């Protein structure tokens, strides 16, 4: 990846129409986090659940951390009844259809009456979404040839901006709609189901990557299938990087975004407790945050090409930690919309910078012979910190007796271990 690319050459990368598909697929990846993330968190808070309970509800996201376990099957097989659509699209369509049914089911639940049933349906959405992400990530990497690695940051920017579009715009619709007279959360979820219908139409329209079409879909026998799709990708990763460096890389991926995850898991609860309405959250956190993410994702992509992935990760990690302290300021002075807007702008800038750098980083580490498995493994480790550990975020706030200011200071400090590891790895990674 060259850091000598001119600004003009960088912008010319986006003439590639394939990147538009990457953007929309990013939207498909981000949207489920509205269903079981921001919208669900607001619903649970209004249903009277405690901070700790809401934090533990987030444990359903743990499936994102383990989707690498079944990623090999997406490399090896097509979904039988949808095999005509190709290896990647057959999985995308099947997961979209499953999510549509689950969302329609969740629309007619009430977490204040049956939290278990709501949780089961939400877990189903998480599993379908995590499986869909494997196919999306593989599609994004496979759509480019081996000679187009210089386009990885551009693809990461499109994927990042797409993810935040899918998360922010429907999220804003959900939160603003929930504040309207006569509208219940079940109505909100029925509206959200329409986004999935549009997603299904898009997957019908796009073409299968050429490399996915050429790939053999079935191994000769079960044992060889396991070796080819589970064992070999992991062995190859350790052999290529060396055991010590491979472990350090995996630990860095695990630790890098833990602070952001703790903050994100409790953000909706914090906004509502500090005095912002659902409409405020929808406008400031989602709508303003969305266009900031879109703009800065492309700027971040250019910066990562200029600085290199490692320096980009270091700068974004420091900026991400500093930004968390702005939330401390809100906690101290209360629901000031001007400060809220400023915080969202800065937070989304650093988040987009960090995400583009992170996606570029793990894409750079992936061997195309095992695209889905290795990318899913690395992405899953990042999600592990964001899910398992962040589920204790509500417990931490309760342990601090609701001291949100101190909570955000702690989340800022959580980035330090990851940056120390990155510093140790910097001389060994060729970006």
C-alpha positions in Angstrom: 0.0 0.0 0.0 1.7 3.2 -1.2 1.8 6.3 0.9 3.0 8.3 -2.1 -0.4 8.5 -3.7 -1.5 12.0 -4.7 -4.9 13.5 -3.6 -6.1 13.3 -7.2 -5.1 9.6 -7.5 -6.9 8.9 -4.2 -10.2 10.5 -5.3 -10.0 8.7 -8.6 -10.2 5.4 -6.7 -13.9 6.1 -6.0 -14.8 6.0 -9.7 -14.8 2.3 -9.3 -18.5 1.4 -9.3 -17.8 -1.8 -7.2 -17.2 0.5 -4.2 -20.9 1.5 -4.3 -21.8 -2.1 -3.7 -19.4 -2.2 -0.8 -21.2 0.9 0.6 -24.6 -0.6 0.5 -23.4 -3.9 1.9 -22.0 -1.9 4.7 -25.5 -0.6 5.3 -26.8 -4.1 5.5 -24.1 -4.9 8.1 -24.9 -1.9 10.3 -28.7 -2.1 10.3 -29.1 -5.1 12.6 -27.3 -3.1 15.3 -30.4 -0.8 15.3 -32.7 -3.7 15.8 -30.9 -5.2 18.8 -28.7 -2.2 19.7 -29.8 1.5 19.9 -33.6 1.0 19.3 -33.7 -2.0 21.6 -31.7 -0.2 24.3 -34.1 2.7 24.3 -37.1 0.3 24.5 -35.5 -1.7 27.4 -34.8 1.5 29.3 -38.4 2.7 28.9 -39.5 -0.8 29.9 -37.8 -0.2 33.3 -34.8 -2.5 33.1 -31.7 -1.5 35.2 -28.4 -0.4 33.7 -26.8 -3.8 34.6 -29.7 -5.7 33.0 -29.4 -3.6 29.8 -25.6 -4.2 29.8 -26.1 -7.9 30.1 -28.7 -7.9 27.4 -25.9 -6.8 25.2 -24.3 -10.2 25.7 -26.3 -11.4 22.7 -23.7 -9.6 20.6 -21.2 -12.2 21.7 -22.1 -14.3 18.7 -20.3 -11.7 16.6 -17.1 -12.7 18.4 -17.5 -16.4 17.5 -18.8 -16.2 14.0 -15.4 -17.3 12.8 -16.3 -20.8 14.0 -18.9 -21.2 11.2 -17.2 -18.8 8.7 -15.4 -21.8 7.0 -18.8 -23.2 5.9 -19.5 -19.9 4.1 -16.2 -20.4 2.3 -17.0 -24.0 1.4 -20.8 -24.2 0.8 -23.8 -22.5 -0.8 -27.2 -22.4 0.8 -28.9 -25.3 -1.0 -32.3 -23.7 -1.9 -30.6 -20.5 -3.0 -27.5 -21.9 -4.6 -28.4 -20.4 -8.0 -27.5 -17.0 -6.6 -23.9 -18.0 -5.8 -21.9 -18.7 -2.7 -21.9 -15.2 -1.2 -25.3 -14.1 -2.2 -27.0 -17.3 -1.2 -25.9 -16.7 2.4 -26.8 -13.0 2.2 -30.3 -13.8 1.0 -31.0 -16.5 3.5 -29.8 -14.4 6.5 -31.9 -11.4 5.3 -35.0 -13.6 5.0 -34.4 -15.0 8.5 -33.9 -11.5 10.0 -37.2 -10.3 8.4 -39.1 -13.1 10.1 -37.4 -12.4 13.4 -38.1 -8.7 13.3 -41.8 -9.3 12.5 -41.8 -11.6 15.6 -40.1 -9.1 17.8 -42.6 -6.4 16.8 -45.2 -8.3 18.7 -43.3 -8.9 21.9 -43.1 -6.7 25.1 -39.8 -6.9 27.0 -41.5 -5.7 30.2 -43.8 -8.7 30.0 -41.6 -11.4 28.4 -37.9 -10.4 28.4 -36.9 -14.0 27.7 -38.9 -14.2 24.4 -37.6 -10.8 23.3 -34.0 -11.9 24.1 -34.4 -15.2 22.1 -35.6 -13.3 19.1 -32.9 -10.7 19.5 -30.3 -13.5 19.8 -31.6 -15.0 16.5 -31.2 -11.6 14.8 -27.6 -11.4 16.2 -26.8 -14.9 14.8 -28.2 -14.1 11.4 -26.5 -10.7 11.3 -23.1 -12.2 12.4 -23.4 -14.8 9.7 -24.3 -12.2 7.1 -21.2 -10.1 8.1 -19.0 -13.1 7.1 -20.4 -13.1 3.6 -20.3 -9.3 3.4 -16.6 -9.1 4.5 -15.6 -11.8 2.1 -17.6 -10.2 -0.8 -15.8 -6.8 -0.1 -12.4 -8.4 -0.2 -13.1 -10.7 -3.1 -14.6 -8.0 -5.3 -11.1 -6.6 -5.7 -8.2 -8.4 -7.5 -4.9 -9.2 -5.9 -3.4 -6.3 -7.8 -5.8 -3.8 -6.2 -4.6 -3.9 -2.6 -4.1 -0.1 -2.8 -7.8 0.1 -2.8 -8.2 -1.5 0.6 -8.5 1.8 2.5 -11.0 3.1 0.0 -13.0 -0.1 0.4 -12.7 0.2 4.2 -14.0 3.8 3.9 -17.0 2.8 1.9 -17.7 -0.1 4.2 -17.4 2.1 7.3 -19.6 4.9 5.9 -22.1 2.3 4.7 -22.2 0.6 8.1 -22.8 3.9 9.9 -25.5 4.9 7.3 -27.3 1.6 8.0 -26.9 2.2 11.7 -27.6 5.9 11.9 -30.5 6.7 9.5 -32.8 3.8 10.4 -31.8 4.4 14.1 -32.8 8.1 13.8 -36.1 7.0 12.2 -36.7 4.5 15.0 -36.0 7.0 17.9 -37.8 10.0 16.4 -40.8 7.8 15.5 -41.0 6.3 19.0 -41.5 9.8 20.4 -44.6 10.5 18.3 -48.1 10.3 19.9 -49.8 7.0 19.5 -46.7 5.2 18.2 -45.6 2.1 20.1 -42.3 0.3 19.8 -44.1 -2.6 17.9 -45.0 0.0 15.2 -41.4 1.2 15.1 -40.2 -2.4 14.4 -42.8 -2.9 11.7 -41.4 0.1 9.9 -37.8 -1.2 10.4 -38.8 -4.4 8.7 -39.2 -2.4 5.5 -35.5 -1.7 5.5 -34.9 -5.5 5.3 -37.2 -5.8 2.4 -35.2 -3.1 0.6 -32.0 -5.0 1.5 -33.3 -8.3 0.0 -34.0 -6.4 -3.3 -30.5 -5.1 -3.4 -28.9 -8.6 -2.9 -31.0 -9.8 -5.8 -29.6 -7.0 -7.9 -25.8 -7.3 -7.3 -23.5 -9.8 -9.0 -21.5 -12.6 -7.4 -17.7 -11.8 -7.2 -15.8 -13.7 -9.9 -13.4 -15.3 -7.4 -16.3 -16.7 -5.4 -17.8 -18.2 -8.6 -14.5 -20.0 -9.4 -14.1 -21.3 -5.8 -14.9 -24.9 -5.2 -18.0 -25.1 -2.9 -17.7 -28.6 -1.5 -14.7 -30.5 -0.1 -14.3 -34.2 -0.9 -15.0 -35.4 2.6 -15.8 -34.1 6.1 -12.3 -34.4 7.5 -10.7 -32.7 4.5 -13.4 -30.1 4.7 -12.5 -29.3 8.4 -8.8 -29.2 7.6 -9.3 -27.0 4.6 -11.8 -24.6 6.1 -10.9 -24.5 9.8 -7.4 -25.8 10.7 -5.4 -24.6 7.7 -6.5 -21.0 7.8 -5.4 -20.7 11.5 -2.2 -22.6 10.9 -1.4 -20.4 7.9 -1.9 -17.2 9.9 0.5 -18.3 12.6 3.1 -19.6 10.1 3.0 -16.5 8.0 3.4 -14.1 11.0 5.3 -16.3 13.5 3.7 -17.6 16.7 4.7 -14.6 18.9 3.8 -11.9 16.5 0.5 -13.7 15.6 -0.5 -13.8 19.3 0.4 -10.1 19.7 -1.6 -9.2 16.6 -4.6 -11.1 18.0 -4.3 -9.5 21.4 -4.1 -6.1 19.9 -7.3 -6.7 17.8 -9.0 -7.9 21.0 -8.0 -4.8 23.0 -8.1 -1.9 20.6 -11.7 -0.8 20.8 -12.8 -2.0 24.3 -13.1 1.6 25.7 -15.3 2.6 22.7 -17.4 -0.5 23.3 -18.0 0.3 27.0 -19.1 3.8 26.0 -21.2 2.7 23.1 -23.1 0.1 25.1 -24.2 2.6 27.7 -24.5 5.7 25.5 -28.3 5.6 24.9 -28.9 4.9 28.6 -26.6 7.9 29.5 -28.3 10.2 27.0 -31.7 9.4 28.4 -30.6 9.6 32.1 -28.9 12.9 31.6 -32.1 14.4 30.2 -32.1 14.1 26.4 -35.3 12.8 24.6 -35.4 10.0 22.0 -35.9 12.8 19.4 -32.8 14.6 20.6 -30.8 11.4 20.5 -32.1 10.6 17.0 -31.3 14.1 15.6 -27.9 14.7 17.3 -26.5 11.2 17.9 -27.8 9.6 14.7 -28.4 12.3 12.0 -25.5 14.6 12.8 -23.3 11.7 13.7 -24.1 10.1 10.3 -23.0 12.9 8.0 -19.8 13.4 10.1 -19.0 9.7 9.8 -19.6 9.8 6.0 -17.3 12.8 5.5 -14.6 11.8 7.8 -14.5 8.1 6.7 -13.2 9.3 3.4 -10.8 11.8 5.0 -9.7 9.0 7.3 -9.1 6.7 4.3 -6.8 9.3 2.7 -5.0 9.8 6.0 -4.4 6.1 6.4 -3.0 5.9 2.9 -0.7 8.9 3.7 0.4 7.8 7.2 0.2 4.0 6.7 -2.1 1.8 8.7 0.0 1.5 11.8 0.4 5.2 12.3 -3.2 5.7 11.5 -4.2 3.3 14.2 -1.9 5.0 16.7 -3.3 8.5 16.0 -6.9 7.3 16.0 -6.5 5.4 19.2 -5.2 8.4 21.1 -7.9 10.6 19.6 -10.5 8.1 20.5 -9.5 8.1 24.1 -9.4 11.9 24.3 -12.8 12.1 22.8 -14.4 10.0 25.5 -13.5 12.8 28.0 -16.0 15.1 26.2 -18.8 12.8 27.5 -17.5 13.5 31.0 -18.2 17.2 30.3 -21.8 16.4 29.4 -22.2 14.3 32.5 -21.0 17.3 34.6 -23.1 20.1 33.1 -26.2 18.2 31.9 -28.3 18.1 28.7 -26.7 21.0 26.7 -27.6 20.4 23.1 -24.7 22.5 21.7 -22.2 20.5 23.7 -24.0 17.3 22.7 -23.6 18.2 19.0 -20.0 19.1 19.4 -19.2 15.9 21.2 -21.0 13.8 18.6 -19.1 15.5 15.8 -15.7 14.9 17.5 -16.6 11.4 18.6 -17.8 10.3 15.1 -14.7 11.8 13.5 -12.4 9.7 15.8 -14.6 6.7 15.5 -14.5 6.8 11.7 -10.8 7.3 11.7 -10.3 4.3 14.0 -12.7 2.1 12.2 -11.2 2.7 8.7 -7.7 2.1 10.1 -8.9 -1.1 11.9 -10.7 -2.5 9.0 -7.7 -1.8 6.7 -5.4 -3.4 9.3 -7.2 -6.7 9.5 -7.9 -6.7 5.7 -4.2 -6.3 5.2 -3.5 -9.3 7.4 -5.9 -11.6 5.5 -4.7 -14.3 3.1 -7.1 -14.5 0.1 -6.9 -18.3 0.1 -8.9 -18.2 3.4 -10.7 -14.8 3.0 -13.9 -15.4 5.0 -12.3 -17.5 7.8 -9.3 -15.3 8.6 -11.1 -12.0 8.3 -13.9 -13.4 10.4 -11.4 -14.6 13.0 -9.8 -11.2 13.3 -13.0 -9.3 13.3 -14.5 -11.7 15.8 -11.7 -11.0 18.3 -12.4 -7.3 18.0 -16.0 -8.0 18.6 -15.2 -10.2 21.6 -14.0 -7.1 23.6 -17.0 -5.2 22.3 -19.5 -7.8 23.5 -18.4 -10.0 26.3 -16.5 -7.3 28.3 -18.7 -4.4 27.4 -21.7 -6.3 28.7 -20.4 -5.4 32.1 -20.6 -1.7 31.3 -23.8 -1.3 33.2 -22.4 -3.1 36.2 -19.5 -0.7 36.1 -21.8 2.4 36.1 -23.8 0.9 39.0 -20.6 0.2 40.9 -19.6 3.8 40.5 -23.1 4.8 41.9 -24.1 6.3 38.6 -21.0 8.5 38.4 -21.0 8.9 34.6 -18.1 11.3 34.5 -15.7 8.8 36.2 -17.1 6.1 33.9 -16.0 8.0 30.8 -12.6 8.7 32.2 -12.1 4.9 32.8 -13.2 4.2 29.2 -10.6 6.6 27.9 -7.9 4.8 29.8 -8.9 1.4 28.3 -7.1 2.2 25.0 -3.6 2.3 26.6 -2.9 -1.5 26.6 -3.8 -1.7 22.9 -1.6 1.2 22.0 1.4 -0.3 23.9 1.0 -3.5 21.9 0.7 -1.6 18.6 3.9 0.3 19.4 5.7 -3.1 19.9 4.3 -4.4 16.6 5.0 -1.3 14.5 8.5 -2.3 13.4 7.3 -5.7 12.4 4.3 -4.8 10.3 4.8 -3.8 6.7 1.9 -1.5 5.7 
